[in-house]
Structures are given as structure tokens and as C-alpha cells.
Amino acid sequence: MNKMTDIDTKALLADVTEFLWHEADLLDAREYQAWLALWDPEGLYIMPIGEGDDYANQLNLCHDNDKMRRMRVDRFERGFSISSAPPAVTVRTISRIVIDSAKGDEIKVRAAEHLVEDKFGRQRIWAGNAFYTLIKTEDGFKLHQKVVRLLNSDGALNSFSYLF
């Protein structure tokens, strides 16, 4: 942690928590265009398989830049993906939010995520650790990087009709 006062740390944690909960709410509501607006155009959305952090040179469930995020959202919204017809209903919880560092306008955050999916009358539960790099702007935070490490990412996975 950098040298912030307890008051600054608490205020920043509250602001970051509000942002992460807002992002989760948008995803559960399938408000994908509003979710896309949360992103820095240079940002990356990554779901790696297994360990390692050389995301460009390892197998990932997704490694999306701005263009790929928009293409993924377009498939979800248009139903062009077999996994998105019909769309799943999700409820997610973001917890254990920790600020790892805050330097200048860049804030590194980690959190736990639990996601419950309901589709075709069955529910599945996913758990993972999420790592965020947020950029502070005049308009609020922007996602610069989001890495979601599912607990069973190297096990048998089914298709997803939503974002984590």
C-alpha cells in the first residue's frame, strides 16, 4: 500500500467499492453498452486458463481489447452466439475488496467474485478472484484491465452467455 492516510484509504476504498458494485449491477442487468462505457479504450478484459500472467502468450478463455469486447457484446445482444440464446440470468457478488496500490491516477484492486447463473431451469455457481487496474479520470474510474481467475479455469468448463 502506498503512503495514504487512513481517511484517504477509506474514502478511496468506498469509491472503488461503489464502482465495482456498479459494474456488477450493469452485468447482471445485461446493460452491456453502459458496461462498455466503463472501459478505457486501451483496456484489456482477460480470463486466463490456469496460472501465469503472460496473458499475451498463454491460453485464455478471453483476452479482449476494445474491439473484441464490442464484438462479444454484439453477439450477446443479437443472439448470434448459441451460448447466448436464451441469455442466462445472473446474480453476482463482489466482496473482499482490497486496494493493492494507488499511484497517481492508477489504482490496483483485487476482489472475490461469486456468480450464480440460472439458465434452462438449472443453476451453476462460479467463483473466482478478480484483479482490476482502474484509472481515475475527471468522469470517475475507468477499467484499464480486468483479470478474472476462475477457480476451475483449467477444468471442464461449459460455455458462458455473460461476462464475469
DSSP file (Angstrom, degrees, kcal/mol; ACC not computed):
  #  RESIDUE AA STRUCTURE BP1 BP2  ACC     N-H-->O    O-->H-N    N-H-->O    O-->H-N    TCO  KAPPA ALPHA  PHI   PSI    X-CA   Y-CA   Z-CA
    1    1 A M              0   0    0      0, 0.0   100,-0.1     0, 0.0    99,-0.1   0.000 360.0 360.0 360.0 142.2    0.0    0.0    0.0
    2    2 A N        -     0   0    0      1,-0.1     2,-1.8   100,-0.0   101,-0.1  -0.189 360.0 -78.5 -79.3-178.5    1.3    3.5   -0.7
    3    3 A K  S    S+     0   0    0     -2,-0.0     2,-0.3     0, 0.0    -1,-0.1  -0.517  74.3 144.1 -87.2  74.2    1.5    6.2    2.0
    4    4 A M        -     0   0    0     -2,-1.8     2,-0.1     1,-0.1    98,-0.0  -0.772  51.6-108.7-105.0 155.1   -2.1    7.3    2.2
    5    5 A T     >  -     0   0    0     -2,-0.3     4,-2.8     1,-0.1     5,-0.2  -0.375  30.8-109.1 -75.1 162.9   -3.8    8.4    5.3
    6    6 A D  H  > S+     0   0    0      1,-0.2     4,-2.5     2,-0.2     5,-0.2   0.884 121.3  51.0 -58.8 -38.7   -6.5    6.1    6.9
    7    7 A I  H  > S+     0   0    0      2,-0.2     4,-2.5     1,-0.2    -1,-0.2   0.936 111.4  46.4 -66.4 -45.9   -9.1    8.7    5.8
    8    8 A D  H  > S+     0   0    0      1,-0.2     4,-2.8     2,-0.2     5,-0.2   0.914 113.2  50.4 -61.2 -42.8   -7.9    8.8    2.2
    9    9 A T  H  X S+     0   0    0     -4,-2.8     4,-2.8     1,-0.2    -2,-0.2   0.923 111.9  46.8 -61.8 -45.3   -7.7    5.0    2.1
   10   10 A K  H  X S+     0   0    0     -4,-2.5     4,-2.3     2,-0.2    -1,-0.2   0.902 113.6  48.1 -65.3 -41.2  -11.2    4.6    3.5
   11   11 A A  H  X S+     0   0    0     -4,-2.5     4,-2.3     2,-0.2    -2,-0.2   0.924 113.9  46.8 -65.6 -43.4  -12.6    7.1    1.0
   12   12 A L  H  X S+     0   0    0     -4,-2.8     4,-3.0     2,-0.2     5,-0.2   0.922 111.5  51.2 -64.7 -43.4  -10.8    5.5   -1.9
   13   13 A L  H  X S+     0   0    0     -4,-2.8     4,-2.8    -5,-0.2    -1,-0.2   0.903 110.2  50.0 -60.4 -40.9  -12.0    2.1   -0.9
   14   14 A A  H  X S+     0   0    0     -4,-2.3     4,-2.3     2,-0.2    -1,-0.2   0.922 112.9  46.2 -63.1 -43.6  -15.6    3.3   -0.6
   15   15 A D  H  X S+     0   0    0     -4,-2.3     4,-2.0     2,-0.2    -2,-0.2   0.915 114.6  47.0 -65.5 -43.0  -15.3    4.9   -4.1
   16   16 A V  H  X S+     0   0    0     -4,-3.0     4,-2.8     2,-0.2     5,-0.2   0.923 111.6  51.2 -64.4 -44.3  -13.7    1.8   -5.6
   17   17 A T  H  X S+     0   0    0     -4,-2.8     4,-2.6    -5,-0.2     5,-0.2   0.919 109.1  50.6 -59.6 -44.8  -16.3   -0.5   -4.0
   18   18 A E  H  X S+     0   0    0     -4,-2.3     4,-2.1     1,-0.2    -1,-0.2   0.909 111.4  48.9 -59.7 -42.4  -19.1    1.6   -5.4
   19   19 A F  H  X S+     0   0    0     -4,-2.0     4,-2.5     2,-0.2    -2,-0.2   0.936 112.1  47.1 -63.6 -47.4  -17.6    1.4   -8.8
   20   20 A L  H  X S+     0   0    0     -4,-2.8     4,-2.3     1,-0.2    -2,-0.2   0.889 112.9  49.0 -64.5 -39.2  -17.1   -2.4   -8.7
   21   21 A W  H  X S+     0   0    0     -4,-2.6     4,-2.4    -5,-0.2    -1,-0.2   0.882 110.3  52.0 -67.0 -37.0  -20.7   -2.9   -7.4
   22   22 A H  H  X S+     0   0    0     -4,-2.1     4,-2.5    -5,-0.2    -2,-0.2   0.928 109.3  49.4 -63.2 -44.5  -22.0   -0.7  -10.2
   23   23 A E  H  X S+     0   0    0     -4,-2.5     4,-2.2     1,-0.2    -2,-0.2   0.933 111.4  49.1 -59.5 -45.5  -20.1   -2.7  -12.8
   24   24 A A  H  X S+     0   0    0     -4,-2.3     4,-2.5     1,-0.2    -1,-0.2   0.896 110.4  51.3 -60.7 -41.4  -21.5   -6.0  -11.3
   25   25 A D  H  X S+     0   0    0     -4,-2.4     4,-2.0     1,-0.2    -1,-0.2   0.906 108.9  50.4 -63.6 -42.5  -25.0   -4.5  -11.4
   26   26 A L  H  <>S+     0   0    0     -4,-2.5     5,-2.8     1,-0.2     4,-0.3   0.914 111.5  48.6 -61.3 -42.4  -24.7   -3.5  -15.0
   27   27 A L  H ><5S+     0   0    0     -4,-2.2     3,-1.1     1,-0.2    -2,-0.2   0.915 110.9  49.1 -66.5 -42.5  -23.5   -7.0  -15.9
   28   28 A D  H 3<5S+     0   0    0     -4,-2.5    62,-0.5     1,-0.3    -1,-0.2   0.856 113.0  48.1 -64.4 -33.1  -26.4   -8.7  -14.1
   29   29 A A  T 3<5S-     0   0    0     -4,-2.0    -1,-0.3    -5,-0.2    -2,-0.2   0.465 111.1-124.5 -82.9  -1.7  -28.8   -6.3  -15.8
   30   30 A R  T < 5 +     0   0    0     -3,-1.1     2,-1.5    -4,-0.3     3,-0.2   0.853  56.8 154.1  56.5  37.7  -27.2   -7.1  -19.2
   31   31 A E     >< +     0   0    0     -5,-2.8     4,-1.9     1,-0.2    -1,-0.2  -0.569  10.0 162.3 -90.0  68.7  -26.6   -3.4  -19.7
   32   32 A Y  H  >  +     0   0    0     -2,-1.5     4,-2.7     1,-0.2    -1,-0.2   0.819  64.6  54.7 -68.7 -33.6  -23.7   -4.1  -21.9
   33   33 A Q  H  > S+     0   0    0     -3,-0.2     4,-1.5     2,-0.2    -1,-0.2   0.914 110.6  46.8 -66.9 -40.0  -23.4   -0.7  -23.6
   34   34 A A  H  4 S+     0   0    0      2,-0.2     4,-0.5     1,-0.2    -2,-0.2   0.873 111.6  52.7 -65.6 -36.3  -23.2    1.0  -20.2
   35   35 A W  H >< S+     0   0    0     -4,-1.9     3,-1.4     1,-0.2     4,-0.3   0.919 106.2  52.6 -64.5 -43.6  -20.6   -1.6  -19.2
   36   36 A L  H >< S+     0   0    0     -4,-2.7     3,-1.6     1,-0.3    -1,-0.2   0.855 101.7  61.0 -59.6 -34.3  -18.6   -0.8  -22.3
   37   37 A A  T 3< S+     0   0    0     -4,-1.5    -1,-0.3     1,-0.3    -2,-0.2   0.673  92.9  66.1 -68.3 -16.1  -18.6    2.8  -21.4
   38   38 A L  T <  S+     0   0    0     -3,-1.4   105,-2.7    -4,-0.5    -1,-0.3   0.616  88.6  94.7 -75.8 -12.1  -16.8    2.0  -18.1
   39   39 A W  E <  S-a  143   0A   0     -3,-1.6   105,-0.2    -4,-0.3    -3,-0.0  -0.579  75.4-129.2 -92.9 142.4  -13.7    0.9  -20.1
   40   40 A D  E >   -     0   0A   0    103,-2.9     3,-2.8    -2,-0.3    -2,-0.1  -0.707  33.6-123.6 -69.7 131.4  -10.6    2.8  -21.1
   41   41 A P  E 3  S+     0   0A   0      0, 0.0    25,-0.6     0, 0.0    26,-0.1   0.775 112.7  51.7 -54.9 -25.5  -10.4    2.2  -24.9
   42   42 A E  E 3  S+     0   0A   0     23,-0.1   102,-0.1    24,-0.1    -3,-0.0   0.437  90.4 119.8 -87.5   0.2   -6.9    0.7  -24.3
   43   43 A G  E <   -     0   0A   0     -3,-2.8     2,-0.4   100,-0.2   102,-0.3  -0.158  52.7-142.7 -71.8 160.4   -8.1   -1.6  -21.6
   44   44 A L  E     -a  145   0A   0    100,-1.7   102,-2.4    21,-0.1     2,-0.5  -0.982   4.7-158.3-125.9 134.7   -8.0   -5.4  -21.6
   45   45 A Y  E     -aB 146  64A   0     19,-2.4    19,-3.1    -2,-0.4     2,-0.4  -0.965  27.3-179.9-109.9 117.5  -10.6   -7.9  -20.2
   46   46 A I  E     -aB 147  63A   0    100,-3.3   102,-2.6    -2,-0.5    17,-0.2  -0.960  28.6-179.4-131.0 136.0   -8.8  -11.2  -19.5
   47   47 A M  E     - B   0  62A   0     15,-2.7    14,-3.7    -2,-0.4    15,-1.0  -0.839  26.7-160.2-127.9  94.1   -9.9  -14.6  -18.2
   48   48 A P  E     - B   0  60A   0      0, 0.0     2,-0.6     0, 0.0   102,-0.4  -0.309  15.4-127.4 -74.8 156.9   -6.7  -16.8  -18.1
   49   49 A I  S    S-     0   0    0     10,-2.1    10,-0.2     2,-0.1   105,-0.1  -0.924  74.1 -24.1-100.6 123.5   -6.7  -20.5  -18.0
   50   50 A G  S    S-     0   0    0     -2,-0.6     2,-0.1   100,-0.2   103,-0.1  -0.273 104.6 -34.0  73.5-161.6   -4.5  -21.8  -15.2
   51   51 A E  S    S+     0   0    0     98,-0.0    -2,-0.1     2,-0.0     2,-0.1  -0.215  84.6  82.2 -88.0 179.3   -1.7  -19.8  -13.6
   52   52 A G        -     0   0    0      1,-0.1     6,-0.0    -4,-0.1     3,-0.0  -0.027  55.0-134.8 103.3 152.6    0.7  -17.3  -15.1
   53   53 A D  S    S+     0   0    0      1,-0.1     2,-1.2    -2,-0.1     3,-0.2   0.156  73.9 103.5-131.3  18.9    0.4  -13.7  -16.0
   54   54 A D    >   +     0   0    0      1,-0.2     3,-2.0     3,-0.1    -1,-0.1  -0.586  46.9 170.5 -93.5  69.4    1.9  -13.6  -19.5
   55   55 A Y  G >   +     0   0    0     -2,-1.2     3,-1.0     1,-0.3    -1,-0.2   0.774  67.1  58.7 -59.2 -32.3   -1.6  -13.3  -20.9
   56   56 A A  G 3  S+     0   0    0      1,-0.2    -1,-0.3    -3,-0.2     4,-0.1   0.731 114.3  38.0 -69.9 -20.2   -0.5  -12.5  -24.5
   57   57 A N  G <  S+     0   0    0     -3,-2.0     2,-0.3     2,-0.1    -1,-0.2   0.040 108.4  67.8-121.9  25.9    1.4  -15.8  -24.7
   58   58 A Q  S <  S-     0   0    0     -3,-1.0     2,-0.3    -4,-0.1    -6,-0.0  -0.904  90.3 -84.4-137.5 168.1   -0.8  -18.2  -22.8
   59   59 A L        +     0   0    0     -2,-0.3   -10,-2.1   -10,-0.2     2,-0.3  -0.573  49.4 179.4 -76.1 131.5   -4.2  -19.8  -23.2
   60   60 A N  E     -B   48   0A   0     -2,-0.3     3,-0.2   -12,-0.3   -14,-0.0  -0.948  40.0-135.8-130.8 150.0   -7.1  -17.6  -22.1
   61   61 A L  E    S-     0   0A   0    -14,-3.7     2,-0.3     1,-0.3    -1,-0.1   0.852  99.9  -5.3 -69.0 -35.6  -10.8  -18.0  -22.0
   62   62 A C  E     -B   47   0A   0    -15,-1.0   -15,-2.7    -3,-0.1    -1,-0.3  -0.969  52.6-179.7-155.2 150.1  -10.8  -14.5  -23.3
   63   63 A H  E     -B   46   0A   0     -2,-0.3     2,-0.5   -17,-0.2   -17,-0.2  -0.655  30.2-179.3-146.6  78.0   -8.3  -11.8  -23.9
   64   64 A D  E     -B   45   0A   0    -19,-3.1   -19,-2.4    -2,-0.1     2,-0.1  -0.751  17.5-173.2-102.4 124.3  -10.4   -8.9  -25.2
   65   65 A N     >  -     0   0    0     -2,-0.5     4,-2.7   -21,-0.2     5,-0.2  -0.269  56.6 -76.4 -87.4-171.7   -9.3   -5.5  -26.3
   66   66 A D  H  > S+     0   0    0    -25,-0.6     4,-2.3   -23,-0.2     5,-0.2   0.916 133.1  48.4 -56.8 -47.0  -11.8   -2.8  -27.1
   67   67 A K  H  > S+     0   0    0      1,-0.2     4,-2.2     2,-0.2    -1,-0.2   0.918 113.8  46.0 -61.7 -44.4  -12.7   -4.3  -30.5
   68   68 A M  H  > S+     0   0    0      2,-0.2     4,-2.6     1,-0.2    -1,-0.2   0.875 110.4  53.4 -69.3 -36.6  -13.1   -7.8  -29.1
   69   69 A R  H  X S+     0   0    0     -4,-2.7     4,-2.6     2,-0.2    -1,-0.2   0.938 111.5  46.5 -60.1 -45.1  -15.2   -6.6  -26.1
   70   70 A R  H  X S+     0   0    0     -4,-2.3     4,-2.4    -5,-0.2    -2,-0.2   0.892 112.4  49.3 -66.5 -38.9  -17.5   -4.8  -28.5
   71   71 A M  H  X S+     0   0    0     -4,-2.2     4,-2.1     2,-0.2    -1,-0.2   0.906 111.6  49.4 -65.4 -40.7  -17.8   -7.9  -30.8
   72   72 A R  H  X S+     0   0    0     -4,-2.6     4,-2.1     2,-0.2    -2,-0.2   0.933 112.5  47.2 -63.3 -46.0  -18.5  -10.1  -27.8
   73   73 A V  H  X S+     0   0    0     -4,-2.6     4,-2.9     1,-0.2     5,-0.2   0.902 109.2  54.8 -62.3 -41.5  -21.2   -7.7  -26.6
   74   74 A D  H  X S+     0   0    0     -4,-2.4     4,-2.2     1,-0.2     6,-0.3   0.912 108.1  49.0 -59.2 -43.3  -22.7   -7.5  -30.1
   75   75 A R  H  X>S+     0   0    0     -4,-2.1     5,-1.3     2,-0.2     4,-1.2   0.913 112.8  47.8 -63.0 -42.0  -23.0  -11.3  -30.2
   76   76 A F  H  <5S+     0   0    0     -4,-2.1     3,-0.2     1,-0.2    -2,-0.2   0.930 114.5  45.5 -63.3 -45.0  -24.7  -11.4  -26.8
   77   77 A E  H  <5S+     0   0    0     -4,-2.9    -2,-0.2     1,-0.2    -1,-0.2   0.827 118.5  41.2 -71.4 -31.7  -27.1   -8.6  -27.7
   78   78 A R  H  <5S-     0   0    0     -4,-2.2    -1,-0.2    -5,-0.2    -2,-0.2   0.573 104.6-123.6 -92.4  -9.6  -28.0  -10.0  -31.1
   79   79 A G  T  <5 +     0   0    0     -4,-1.2    -3,-0.2    -3,-0.2    -4,-0.1   0.747  65.8 139.0  73.9  22.5  -28.2  -13.6  -30.0
   80   80 A F      < +     0   0    0     -5,-1.3     2,-0.5    -6,-0.3    -4,-0.1   0.468  52.7  77.2 -79.3  -0.3  -25.6  -14.7  -32.6
   81   81 A S  S >  S-     0   0    0     -6,-0.7     3,-1.8     1,-0.1     4,-0.3  -0.933  75.8-142.3-112.3 131.3  -24.0  -17.0  -30.1
   82   82 A I  G >  S+     0   0    0     -2,-0.5     3,-1.0     1,-0.3    -1,-0.1   0.839 104.6  58.3 -58.3 -31.5  -25.5  -20.4  -29.3
   83   83 A S  G 3  S+     0   0    0      1,-0.2    -1,-0.3    77,-0.1     5,-0.2   0.674 104.0  52.2 -72.4 -15.0  -24.4  -19.8  -25.7
   84   84 A S  G <  S+     0   0    0     -3,-1.8    -1,-0.2     3,-0.1    -2,-0.2   0.305  79.4 116.3-105.1  10.3  -26.5  -16.6  -25.5
   85   85 A A  S <  S+     0   0    0     -3,-1.0    -1,-0.1     1,-0.3     3,-0.0  -0.937  92.7  11.9-122.9 110.0  -29.8  -17.9  -26.7
   86   86 A P  S    S-     0   0    0      0, 0.0    -1,-0.3     0, 0.0     2,-0.1   0.702 105.7-124.2 -76.5 161.4  -31.6  -17.6  -24.4
   87   87 A P        -     0   0    0      0, 0.0     2,-0.1     0, 0.0    -3,-0.1  -0.406  24.6-116.2 -70.6 147.3  -29.5  -15.4  -22.2
   88   88 A A        -     0   0    0     73,-0.4     2,-0.5    -5,-0.2    31,-0.2  -0.450  18.9-126.0 -75.9 153.0  -28.7  -16.6  -18.7
   89   89 A V  E     -C  118   0A   0     29,-2.4    29,-2.8    -2,-0.1     2,-0.3  -0.886  34.9-168.4 -96.3 132.1  -30.0  -14.7  -15.6
   90   90 A T  E     -C  117   0A   0     -2,-0.5     2,-0.4   -62,-0.5    27,-0.2  -0.911  23.1-171.4-126.0 151.1  -27.1  -13.9  -13.3
   91   91 A V  E     -C  116   0A   0     25,-2.0    25,-2.8    -2,-0.3     2,-0.3  -0.974  20.1-175.3-134.7 123.2  -26.6  -12.6   -9.8
   92   92 A R  E     -C  115   0A   0     -2,-0.4     2,-0.4    23,-0.2    23,-0.2  -0.885  15.5-154.6-123.2 152.7  -23.1  -11.8   -8.7
   93   93 A T  E     -C  114   0A   0     21,-2.8    21,-2.2    -2,-0.3     2,-0.5  -0.992   3.4-162.3-124.1 130.2  -21.4  -10.8   -5.5
   94   94 A I  E     +C  113   0A   0     -2,-0.4     2,-0.2    19,-0.2    19,-0.2  -0.963  30.1 149.6-110.3 124.2  -18.2   -8.8   -5.4
   95   95 A S  E     +C  112   0A   0     17,-2.3    17,-3.1    -2,-0.5     3,-0.2  -0.810  38.1  51.1-143.8-178.2  -16.6   -9.0   -2.0
   96   96 A R  E     -     0   0A   0     -2,-0.2     2,-0.4    15,-0.2    -1,-0.2   0.902  69.1-172.5  49.7  48.5  -13.2   -8.9   -0.1
   97   97 A I  E     +     0   0A   0     14,-0.2     2,-0.4    -3,-0.1    14,-0.2  -0.602   6.3 178.5 -78.3 124.6  -12.2   -5.7   -2.0
   98   98 A V  E     -C  110   0A   0     12,-2.8    12,-2.4    -2,-0.4     2,-0.7  -0.993  26.5-139.5-130.5 131.0   -8.6   -4.8   -1.3
   99   99 A I  E     -C  109   0A   0     -2,-0.4    10,-0.3    10,-0.2     3,-0.1  -0.825  18.5-177.2 -87.8 116.6   -6.7   -1.9   -2.8
  100  100 A D  E     -     0   0A   0      8,-2.4     2,-0.3    -2,-0.7     9,-0.2   0.850  65.3 -11.0 -82.4 -37.0   -3.2   -3.2   -3.5
  101  101 A S  E     -C  108   0A   0      7,-1.5     7,-2.5  -100,-0.1     2,-0.3  -0.988  47.1-163.2-160.0 154.8   -1.7    0.1   -4.7
  102  102 A A  E     +C  107   0A   0     -2,-0.3     2,-0.5     5,-0.2     5,-0.2  -0.874  21.4 164.3-143.0 106.6   -2.7    3.6   -5.6
  103  103 A K  E >   -C  106   0A   0      3,-2.5     3,-2.2    -2,-0.3     2,-0.2  -0.967  64.0 -46.7-129.5 115.5   -0.1    5.6   -7.6
  104  104 A G  T 3  S-     0   0    0     -2,-0.5    31,-0.0     1,-0.3     0, 0.0  -0.456 123.2 -20.7  62.8-127.6   -1.1    8.7   -9.4
  105  105 A D  T 3  S+     0   0    0     -2,-0.2    31,-3.1    -3,-0.1     2,-0.5   0.388 119.3  94.4 -93.4   3.0   -4.3    8.0  -11.3
  106  106 A E  E <   -CD 103 135A   0     -3,-2.2    -3,-2.5    29,-0.2     2,-0.4  -0.846  50.0-176.6-104.2 129.4   -3.8    4.2  -11.3
  107  107 A I  E     -CD 102 134A   0     27,-2.7    27,-3.1    -2,-0.5     2,-0.5  -0.989  11.7-155.2-125.6 127.0   -5.4    2.0   -8.7
  108  108 A K  E     +CD 101 133A   0     -7,-2.5    -8,-2.4    -2,-0.4    -7,-1.5  -0.899  21.7 175.7-105.0 128.9   -4.8   -1.7   -8.5
  109  109 A V  E     -CD  99 132A   0     23,-2.6    23,-3.2    -2,-0.5     2,-0.3  -0.946  16.8-164.0-133.6 146.6   -7.6   -3.7   -6.8
  110  110 A R  E     +CD  98 131A   0    -12,-2.4   -12,-2.8    -2,-0.3     2,-0.3  -0.971  17.1 163.4-129.8 152.2   -8.4   -7.3   -6.1
  111  111 A A  E     - D   0 130A   0     19,-2.4    19,-3.1    -2,-0.3     2,-0.3  -0.969  35.8-107.9-156.1 164.5  -11.7   -8.8   -5.0
  112  112 A A  E     -CD  95 129A   0    -17,-3.1   -17,-2.3    -2,-0.3     2,-0.4  -0.785  31.0-161.3 -96.4 146.4  -13.6  -12.1   -4.8
  113  113 A E  E     -CD  94 128A   0     15,-2.8    15,-2.2    -2,-0.3     2,-0.4  -0.996  11.6-176.1-132.1 131.6  -16.4  -12.8   -7.2
  114  114 A H  E     -CD  93 127A   0    -21,-2.2   -21,-2.8    -2,-0.4     2,-0.4  -0.995  10.6-172.5-120.5 131.2  -19.2  -15.3   -6.9
  115  115 A L  E     -CD  92 126A   0     11,-2.8    11,-3.0    -2,-0.4     2,-0.5  -0.990  10.0-162.1-128.5 128.8  -21.6  -15.6   -9.8
  116  116 A V  E     -CD  91 125A   0    -25,-2.8   -25,-2.0    -2,-0.4     2,-0.4  -0.950  11.5-163.3-109.2 127.0  -24.8  -17.6   -9.9
  117  117 A E  E     -CD  90 124A   0      7,-3.0     7,-2.1    -2,-0.5     2,-0.5  -0.905   6.1-165.7-110.1 135.2  -26.2  -18.4  -13.3
  118  118 A D  E     +CD  89 123A   0    -29,-2.8   -29,-2.4    -2,-0.4     2,-0.3  -0.982  24.7 148.0-120.6 120.1  -29.8  -19.6  -14.0
  119  119 A K  E >   + D   0 122A   0      3,-2.5     3,-1.7    -2,-0.5   -31,-0.1  -0.976  66.1   1.0-152.5 135.9  -30.5  -21.0  -17.4
  120  120 A F  T 3  S-     0   0    0     -2,-0.3     3,-0.1     1,-0.3   -32,-0.0   0.813 128.4 -59.3  55.4  33.0  -32.8  -23.7  -18.6
  121  121 A G  T 3  S+     0   0    0      1,-0.2     2,-0.4     0, 0.0    -1,-0.3   0.622 116.8 102.2  76.1  12.2  -34.1  -24.1  -15.1
  122  122 A R  E <   -D  119   0A   0     -3,-1.7    -3,-2.5     2,-0.0     2,-0.4  -0.947  58.9-142.3-127.3 151.9  -30.7  -25.1  -13.6
  123  123 A Q  E     -D  118   0A   0     -2,-0.4     2,-0.4    -5,-0.2    -5,-0.2  -0.905  11.6-171.1-114.7 141.6  -28.2  -23.1  -11.6
  124  124 A R  E     -D  117   0A   0     -7,-2.1    -7,-3.0    -2,-0.4     2,-0.4  -0.958  12.1-146.8-124.3 147.8  -24.5  -23.1  -11.8
  125  125 A I  E     -D  116   0A   0     -2,-0.4     2,-0.4    -9,-0.2    -9,-0.2  -0.957  12.8-172.5-118.8 132.7  -22.1  -21.3   -9.4
  126  126 A W  E     -D  115   0A   0    -11,-3.0   -11,-2.8    -2,-0.4     2,-0.4  -0.947   0.5-172.1-121.4 143.1  -18.8  -19.8  -10.4
  127  127 A A  E     +D  114   0A   0     -2,-0.4    24,-2.6   -13,-0.2    25,-0.3  -0.983  16.8 144.1-133.1 146.3  -16.2  -18.4   -8.0
  128  128 A G  E     -DE 113 150A   0    -15,-2.2   -15,-2.8    -2,-0.4     2,-0.5  -0.986  45.4-102.3-166.1 172.3  -13.0  -16.5   -8.8
  129  129 A N  E     -DE 112 149A   0     20,-1.9    20,-3.2    -2,-0.3     2,-0.4  -0.919  33.2-155.4-106.1 132.9  -10.6  -13.8   -8.0
  130  130 A A  E     -DE 111 148A   0    -19,-3.1   -19,-2.4    -2,-0.5     2,-0.5  -0.909   5.7-165.0-114.2 138.0  -10.8  -10.6   -9.9
  131  131 A F  E     -DE 110 147A   0     16,-2.8    16,-2.8    -2,-0.4     2,-0.4  -0.987  11.7-170.4-124.3 124.4   -7.9   -8.2  -10.4
  132  132 A Y  E     -DE 109 146A   0    -23,-3.2   -23,-2.6    -2,-0.5     2,-0.5  -0.893  20.1-161.7-118.5 142.1   -8.6   -4.7  -11.6
  133  133 A T  E     -DE 108 145A   0     12,-2.7    11,-3.1    -2,-0.4    12,-1.6  -0.978  24.6-170.2-115.9 114.4   -6.5   -1.8  -12.8
  134  134 A L  E     -DE 107 143A   0    -27,-3.1   -27,-2.7    -2,-0.5     2,-0.5  -0.788  13.6-149.7-105.2 146.8   -8.6    1.3  -12.6
  135  135 A I  E     -DE 106 142A   0      7,-2.6     7,-1.8    -2,-0.3     2,-0.5  -0.972  16.0-134.7-115.2 127.6   -7.7    4.7  -14.0
  136  136 A K  E     + E   0 141A   0    -31,-3.1     2,-0.2    -2,-0.5     5,-0.2  -0.712  34.2 171.0 -82.6 124.5   -9.1    7.8  -12.2
  137  137 A T  E >   - E   0 140A   0      3,-2.0     3,-1.5    -2,-0.5     0, 0.0  -0.723  51.1 -97.5-123.7 174.4  -10.5   10.3  -14.7
  138  138 A E  T 3  S+     0   0    0      1,-0.3     3,-0.1    -2,-0.2    -2,-0.0   0.797 126.5  49.6 -61.6 -28.0  -12.5   13.5  -14.4
  139  139 A D  T 3  S-     0   0    0      1,-0.4    -1,-0.3     0, 0.0     2,-0.3   0.304 125.2 -93.4 -94.6   8.2  -15.6   11.4  -15.1
  140  140 A G  E <  S- E   0 137A   0     -3,-1.5    -3,-2.0     2,-0.0    -1,-0.4  -0.723  71.5 -17.2 112.1-166.2  -14.8    8.8  -12.5
  141  141 A F  E     - E   0 136A   0     -2,-0.3     2,-0.4    -5,-0.2    -5,-0.2  -0.417  52.2-162.2 -76.6 150.7  -13.0    5.5  -12.7
  142  142 A K  E     - E   0 135A   0     -7,-1.8    -7,-2.6    -2,-0.1     2,-0.6  -0.983  25.1-116.2-126.5 143.2  -12.3    3.6  -16.0
  143  143 A L  E     +aE  39 134A   0   -105,-2.7  -103,-2.9    -2,-0.4  -100,-0.2  -0.692  35.1 169.4 -76.5 120.7  -11.4    0.0  -16.3
  144  144 A H  E    S+     0   0A   0    -11,-3.1  -100,-1.7    -2,-0.6     2,-0.3   0.731  72.2   1.2-100.1 -33.3   -7.9   -0.3  -17.7
  145  145 A Q  E     -aE  44 133A   0    -12,-1.6   -12,-2.7  -102,-0.3    -1,-0.4  -0.960  57.6-175.1-154.1 138.8   -7.6   -4.1  -17.0
  146  146 A K  E     -aE  45 132A   0   -102,-2.4  -100,-3.3    -2,-0.3     2,-0.5  -0.977   6.4-175.4-134.4 121.3   -9.8   -6.7  -15.5
  147  147 A V  E     -aE  46 131A   0    -16,-2.8   -16,-2.8    -2,-0.4     2,-0.6  -0.975   4.2-167.9-118.5 120.5   -8.5  -10.2  -15.0
  148  148 A V  E     - E   0 130A   0   -102,-2.6     2,-0.8    -2,-0.5   -18,-0.2  -0.945   2.4-165.3-111.7 118.6  -10.9  -12.8  -13.7
  149  149 A R  E     - E   0 129A   0    -20,-3.2   -20,-1.9    -2,-0.6  -100,-0.1  -0.846  11.9-151.8-104.5  97.0   -9.3  -16.1  -12.5
  150  150 A L  E >   - E   0 128A   0     -2,-0.8     3,-1.5  -102,-0.4   -22,-0.3  -0.405  19.3-125.4 -64.7 144.1  -12.0  -18.7  -12.2
  151  151 A L  T 3  S+     0   0    0    -24,-2.6     3,-0.2     1,-0.3    -1,-0.1   0.844 109.6  33.7 -61.4 -33.7  -11.1  -21.3   -9.5
  152  152 A N  T >  S+     0   0    0    -25,-0.3     3,-2.3     1,-0.2    -1,-0.3  -0.113  75.5 133.7-112.6  36.2  -11.6  -24.1  -12.0
  153  153 A S  T <  S+     0   0    0     -3,-1.5    -1,-0.2     1,-0.3    -2,-0.1   0.750  76.2  47.6 -62.8 -23.5  -10.4  -22.4  -15.2
  154  154 A D  T 3  S+     0   0    0     -3,-0.2    -1,-0.3    -4,-0.2     2,-0.1   0.293 104.7  76.8 -99.9  11.3   -8.2  -25.4  -16.1
  155  155 A G  S <  S-     0   0    0     -3,-2.3     2,-0.5     1,-0.1    -3,-0.0  -0.208 104.1 -52.2 -99.3-164.5  -11.0  -27.9  -15.5
  156  156 A A        -     0   0    0     -2,-0.1     2,-0.4     0, 0.0    -1,-0.1  -0.631  63.4-176.7 -75.5 120.6  -14.1  -28.7  -17.6
  157  157 A L        -     0   0    0     -2,-0.5     2,-0.2    -4,-0.1     3,-0.1  -0.925  16.1-145.4-121.4 145.1  -16.0  -25.5  -18.4
  158  158 A N        -     0   0    0     -2,-0.4     2,-0.0     1,-0.2     0, 0.0  -0.496  41.8 -76.9 -95.7 173.3  -19.2  -25.0  -20.2
  159  159 A S        -     0   0    0     -2,-0.2     2,-0.4     1,-0.0    -1,-0.2  -0.357  43.3-138.8 -70.3 153.1  -20.0  -22.1  -22.5
  160  160 A F        -     0   0    0     -3,-0.1   -77,-0.1     2,-0.1   -76,-0.1  -0.920  15.5-168.4-113.5 138.6  -20.8  -18.7  -20.9
  161  161 A S  S    S+     0   0    0     -2,-0.4   -73,-0.4   -77,-0.1     2,-0.3  -0.107  73.9  43.7-112.5  34.7  -23.6  -16.4  -22.1
  162  162 A Y  S    S-     0   0    0    -75,-0.1     2,-0.3   -73,-0.0    -2,-0.1  -0.943  83.3-100.4-161.2 174.3  -22.4  -13.5  -20.0
  163  163 A L              0   0    0     -2,-0.3    -2,-0.1  -136,-0.2     0, 0.0  -0.776 360.0 360.0-106.1 152.9  -19.4  -11.6  -18.8
  164  164 A F              0   0    0     -2,-0.3    -1,-0.1   -16,-0.0  -137,-0.0   0.410 360.0 360.0 -95.9 360.0  -17.7  -12.0  -15.5
